[in-house]
């Protein structure tokens, strides 16, 4: 049996392959580009390209592709073969540094939010050497950035790299004030936990809603859902276990550190968690993970559902974004440390995160906004749409002591004074986890729990990195001017805690009382994508994002339009699918059952004088529901038609939120009730009990 250690990363052009195939001079030059961002010389690119091609061909590759992440939410690729015609009629295999470094896909057919006109087709992909190339399905995949002819970012990688560099710049300024002259770079790391559902492929093919939208638009609650809490961490079914084993192997070949797998709370729901990687690489790996999850599922006669809420009435799926900040010297800046120096440094970075989350609640909320995630947020398995931070009782008490210049814990004789006192030692797990919190501190990292399962993690990390970079910039500007660093540091942290403590909440985020309390504190509650997405264009957000070079103003407005277009198009497709299913499948099926039952009543009454109370009542109730479904379907049809005439994106998103979604809910309520009263043989597609328990 092949050992994991032998095939792990076997399809990746990583450090081991580079060292084995490149000269020491070329390898060092490439490493400088990867580690420090120095420009890559074309002569070095040519050597790397040749080595990459030879390695890929040896692994069975015949093509290469620039793999990028446009604003569609999925990845894109155009495949070119290595073959070049030779004079004698044969072909040779070539791949140049120019082909490695730059590609030119058509940019006109990708979402641009008005940055590009349809006739302005030229776009460029540029190699991202910080993310390793890999082989998949006989093709060499080269991770790349995607931009327009005039240089605007048309993807999610470019702004993510910009945000990482912005945080790096400001963090280095702060660290130098603490005497950390040996630190050359600061990087954020992420470990995104990926939740998903598995359903039988044959059942999936009979559900038009799953095929068209990724979620069930109709479906009555089954007799058993997740009430017994017997699925979470339960024994994994053999068919699912085979899938997970196959998935692990495919991911490990690609160098993806898939670590943990288990059953999640809902029936048919599962989770995969990787080991932390630098944010840029983690984003690439998560996109690749989602692709591989779907592909491997097909081999096992399954379908992997990544929609945030594929089934009503049971838990939806999220993607917990575990985020930390570390130096190139191996210091986690969100780990408290053991000395006064380390304590003070930790508390300043903690204060920067607290301030960032409070100042830019709206950016963090909109960074996870999609039509699918709107269904999930605020439900019993996901945090509410209100942003807050969980710190735990002990760390909260420490911050309160600093704010009030008071002894910590009532035992210390001296007041908490930064640069003098050592923080009480507390381990990673001094307090219970709070899974109702959108943004929870878990010892040496923050867990941002609001991301939906289908989200690219890039969006959330772009805005998180940018917001923290802004806090650090303000801190550095103030502390660099201070005559007494320790006193200025203490006063800065004290003031920051006082000004931003409203964002700290350690209680139950699901409690209705929290909604009222949050409103009293002045926290935003942006319930839907239509509510939050326009906020990216608010003056404070535009000024912050442009000042750090994360986006240009045009790129910001384009992203608002792209995300709102995605929202309204997704819901519109759902609305049209519901009309189609109701008209062609559900209403005819219920009507046939009602008609057959009525015929049976007529036959019975013709034979003997029986009351047929049950059948008569059933026919009467079904007839009312058929009329109700017909009326609701007609109403939804009219709303879908009206939507098509709205051109303004802000107006159309509000229309979808206020009219289309309520009309869809109305139709579903009637159809789901009819399902519970219709004989199983008559119903046109697999119901929830079969989908959730059919694997």
Secondary structure, DSSP 8 states (H G I E B T S, - for coil): ---HHHHTTTTB--HHHHHHHS-HHHHHHHHHHHHH-----HHHHHHHHHHHHHHHHHTT--EEEEEB-BTTSS-B--EEESEEE-TTS-EEE---HHHHHEE--B-TTS--TTSS-TT--BEEEEE-TTS--EEETTEEEEEEEEEETT--B-BSHHHHHHHHHHHHHHHHHHHHHTT-TT---EEEEEEEEEEEEEEEHHHHTT-HHHHHHSS-SS----S-SSTT--STT----HHHHHHHHHHHHHHHHTT--EEEEEE-SSTTEEEEEE--EEHHHHHHHHHHHHHHHHHHHHHTTEEEE--TTSSTTS---BEEEEEEEEETTS-BTTS--SSHHHHHHHHHHHHHHHHHHHHTHHHHHHTT--HHHHHHTTSTTS--SB--EE--HHHHHHHHHHHTT--STTT-SS---TTTS------TTSS---TT-SEEE-SSSEEE---BTTS-HHHHHHHHHHHHHHHHHHHHHHHTT-SSHHHHHHHHHHHHHHHHGGGB--S-TTSHHHHHHHHHHT--B--SHHHHGGGGGSHHHHHHHHHTTS--HHHHHHHHHHHHHHHHHHHHHHHHHHHHHIIIIIHHHHHHHHHHHHHHHHHHHHHS----HHHHHHHHHHHHHHHHHHHHHHHHHHHHHHHTT---HHHHHHHIIIIIHHHHHHHHHHHHHHHHHS-GGG-SS--HHHHHH--
